[in-house]
Amino acid sequence: MHPKRKKRLILILFLVAGVGTAVGLMMYSLSQNINLFMTPTQMANGEVPVGRTVRAGGLVVAGSVERSDQGLGATFRVTDGAAEVTISYDGILPDLFREGQGIVALGQMSADGVFIASEVLAKHDENYMPPEVKDALEKAHTEGKQALESARY
Amino acid sequence: MWQWLKQLYHRLGSPKWFYEITEKWIPWLAVLSALGCVAGLVLGLAYAPADYLQGNSFRIIYIHVPAAILAQSAFMMMAVAGAVYLIWKMKMAAWVAKVVAPIGASFCLIALFTGAIWGKPTWGTWWVWDARLTSMLLLLFLYFGVIALQQAMDSEESGYKAGAILALVGLVNIPIIKYSVEWWNTLHQPATLKLTEKPSMHPDMLIPLLIMIVTTYLFFALLVILRTRNEILWHERKRQWVKEILEN
């Protein structure tokens, strides 16, 4: 390779590597701010000051959804597998909202430890399948569980 | 193999060779991308089953994902062409980088737009400032920056150079887009199509998506070839071989 071209190639490689390192370090140090939401564990550890507006995210705990008799209000708990947080929301929940579904709520922690949400967004995962397949999977799952339990005794 | 690649590389640098060889490719690319588009959309919109959770609204994936993949591939192509121009001063590379920029920006805009349309019925919002959406918006602005720099300079060459440098700097955004959904928690879900694992999608839904992705690449190739040929004709208009073509 022509020495002049080699020099330019090396210069470009340095440019890309340098920018990559700089941006990488920046992203790493800012990662707390890049995260869209706080997890229930972080909230249980008291990392969220009372009254500060943040987003909280997690999976809706099965059987925890209580709808109020009047109006749209609902309370439910979300979990990340380690800790749970109760969220109270007065508004229209998204169509995808259901037990076991991931959600992201915008709101504030109240003094009594309930997260008061002003907006609730639903997350969906990267798995796509027809309803029949989902039913079959769930059936196989419960049957497998039963088979496991019957085998145990 | 190496010799052959080297030869191909030198040939690609020749506008005349490129113009003549792509003449035969155009009808094939046009027919294949039209057929693929019809097949992919009919299979995706009419025959693929509805999703268990999202119902029919997931079908926008057949536009959204191919457009988003292409927007990133086009950016990489633009950066590589820019580097080739900076290192070897190959004019063809500069023209390719110039014609790819607006095409890539269009795909990026389509991805952002269809994403917003998809987000409203599923997430409950058009837009959220999470890492994936924000880095994709940044990609659009990088495209705009490259296009602006290419056009802003007095001499064409310094415009190409400035655009190429911004494209190379912007390259750092590509892995950020890809891994944003893994490094940080986001509203956007992780990737369905993975390089190392099986795709997490039912085959009846997956096949139309793969058809659409391949088709979008073919369509992109067609657009790039057509626009590069225009660039060649314009820049080489004083050359004898171009005059002969234009006279016929």
Interface residues (C-beta under 8 A of the other chain):
Chain A: R5 R8 L9 I12 L15 V16 V19 G20 V23 G24 M27 S31 I34 N35 L36 F37 T39 G57 P94 D95 L96 V104 E119 V120 L121 A122 K123 H124 D125 E126 N127 Y128 M129 P130 P131 E132 V133 K134
Chain B: P49 A50 D51 Y52 L53 Q54 F58 I61 A83 L86 I87 W88 P121 T122 W123 G124 T125 V128 W129 D130 A131 I165 L168 V169 L171 V172 I176 W183 W184 N185 T186 L187 Q189 P190 A191 T192 S200 M201 H202 D204 M205
